[in-house]
C-alpha cells in the first residue's frame, strides 16, 4: 500500500475503523494498522447506542447493525431480588431516531471492516507503531522497519496506547480496588429484551441480553453464576474475564499533528455503555477536523481537542458518578436506592435524564 497516506490510523478497534470509514467518506486517504494479527473475537462492548447509529447511518453500517442486533425494551431494577422499578425504554420521550441496539463488539467491528473494504481500505495487521516524531509531518516507525510519513496521525490504540506514551501525555485519573466479573453465558429464564439489575448486599448483579439464549453478566461480589435469580439456569459459559475499573482522561486529545480517540484518550467503567460509542463520536469529529486541516484550515486539528476533551471528560465524570452510586453497598446508599429509584421511575423527566447518559444523547456532537 502507498506509504504516504494523508492520515495514519494506529489501532483497528471500533474507534480506528470508524475514523477510517468517516475519512474515506470525505475522500481522505487513510492507512490503518493494528498490532494484532487477527480481529478480536471477544466483545467488551455490547450496546450500540442511538447516537452511534445516527453517526453511522450514511455509511450503510447502521442498517446492517439493526438487521442483526437485538433491542432492549425494558430496564428491570431490583433490590435483593424484589422489584424497585421497571422502566420501559421504548416509551421514553428521547427524540431518538434509533433504539439501543445490542450487538457484540466483534460483529460491529466486522461490519465496519466490511464497509471499509467496500471503499478500498484494508486493515494492515501484525503491524505496530514503535516510535514517532512530529515536525512538519508525522514520521512513524513501524514494527516492520518501515517509516511512514503522514500529515496527521490518529491514535486509536487502546488504554495502553503506544502513541500516547510516545507523546509523553499524562493519563490522570483513579482506579478502584474491587475485581469485577464479566461472563457471557447461555441462560434459561431471563427475558430476552430486558436489562436486569439487582442491588445485593456487598454485590451488584447485572444481566444484559446478548444474542438469542446468550446473556452477559457483569458485577462484583460473590461468583455471579453461583447467585442467579430464582428460576434461572445457566448453560455453557462462552467467555469470562475479571477486570478492575479505572476512570482516566488524557491530558490532551491533540498535540501537534497527532490526535487521540477512544480508550487511548479516555477510559471508564462499563456502567452506562459509553466506551465504544464515545470513541466512535471521537472518530466522527476527528474526521471532520482532519478533512478541513488537509484542505488548508490548519487550526482545525487544535479544534479537535477543544471540541472533544471537555465533552469526553464530562461523560467520564457522569459515568464515574453513576458507577459510584451502583457500587456503593453501604447502608446509606441502600436506603437512598430504596427510596429514590421507585420515585424516580414515576418521574419521566428524571428517568429520561439518566437514560440519555446510556443512550449517548446527553450532549450534542459539535463540529465547530
PyMOL commands that set and color helices and strands:
alter all, ss='L'
color gray80, all
select helices_A, chain A and resi 14-25+50-59+61-68+89-91+105-118+162-166+224-227+262-264+275-294+300-327+331-345+348-358
alter helices_A, ss='H'
color red, helices_A
select strands_A, chain A and resi 7-10+30-34+47-48+70-71+74-79+82-88+101-102+124-125+129-134+138-142+147-150+152-155+171-175+180-188+194-200+203-211+214-220+233-243+246-250+254-255+258-260+266-267
alter strands_A, ss='S'
color yellow, strands_A
deselect
rebuild
show_as cartoon
